[in-house]
Amino acid sequence: MIALAKTVAVAFAGALAAAFAHLPLPWFTGPLLAIAAVNMAGAHLASLPHARDAGQWIIGVALGLYFTPEVARQVAALAPWIALNLLFCLVLGAAGAWLLARATGESGTTCFFAMAIGGASEMAAQAERNGGRVDRVAAAHSLRIMLVALIVPFALQFAGVSGTDPYTPAAAKFDWAGFAVLAAVAGGAAVVLRRLGAPNVFMIGPLVVTAAITAGGYSFTALPTAVVNLGQLLIGIALGTRFSPGFFRAAPKYLAAVAAITLGYLAVAAIFGAWVAAHAGLATATAILATTPGGIGEMAITAKVLKLGAPIVTAFHAIRMAALVLVVCALYRALRRITQSG
């Protein structure tokens, strides 16, 4: 308990410092930076059990409350662009894998799953099944997600982009009874999806069931700002505790290549997002955030806090995350056959 209390104290101090310094998303970036920095300095702060699950559950519910019937129709109309974004992410991931293999000499299997734009745990599991190095894959995704989660909010704040595409949750007031019902239903959805073997269940389960309820015209409750901030803090802790004193010393050349390719991802995705905005009728910042190769929780938090089309960004990332898990192995086998025959 003392070890966990130290972790929470550092995270809370990081959030307060980030808020004082007017950093973007202070309740997320502050704990992430503070925990990562202290851990890499040798503190070995303990990870909170299920911190990421709890944080994603909160953010999933908060985002689901945006999906009013009108917003649901808007998302459905964007289905072709969401599908195109999935194809874009698959191609980008394959190109990144090729570059990583050329730069480091790691196996094609390890590089493919390391640079696929999917969830860290899902891609690590797929790598293990196919003979890749799980440690390298997990490290690559941790570094990519941290870089994207930090660079994108800071870039948007530097560009002065905020509030250009605001959406309003269906409910305006907090209600204890409504919250209890929503919490039970959202938690049940996560449990069901876990039994079905779905990815990222504590984000997607609460998000889908809350969005379905809201799209049906029902609004049980709003979530207080303090609860949403708690969700951000928990996700920041979960990401920060992935970093240890030896993280960058374990494979410096490999991680340097991952970092460089991630920066390339961000540049290419920004161009693609701007193109999507011009043709799909979306706000430019919203489209760029929707096509950014980051984690669903981190990008959705950014969209919500900065008021940049939160439900649109969420839909793009949630569908990309779920669909990629279903098709990534088939793509890997196809590319392997092509390279072996060549």
Secondary structure, 3 states (H helix, E strand, C coil): CHHHHHHHHHHHHHHHHHHHCCCCCHHHHHHHHHHHHHHHHHHCCCCCCCHHHHHHHHHHHHHHCCCCHHHHHHHHHCHHHHHHHHHHHHHHHHHHHHHHHHHHCCCHHHHHHHHCCCCHHHHHHHHHHCCCCHHHHHHHHHHHHHHHHHHHHHHHHHCCCCCCECCCCCCCCCCHHHHHHHHHHHHHHHHHHHHCCCCCHHHHHHHHHHHHHHHCCCCCCCCCHHHHHHHHHHHHHHHHCCCCCCHHHHCHHHHHHHHHHHHHHHHHHHHHHHHHHHHHCCCHHHHHHHHCCCCHHHHHHHHHHHCECHHHHHHHHHHHHHHHHHHHHHHHHHHHHHHHHC
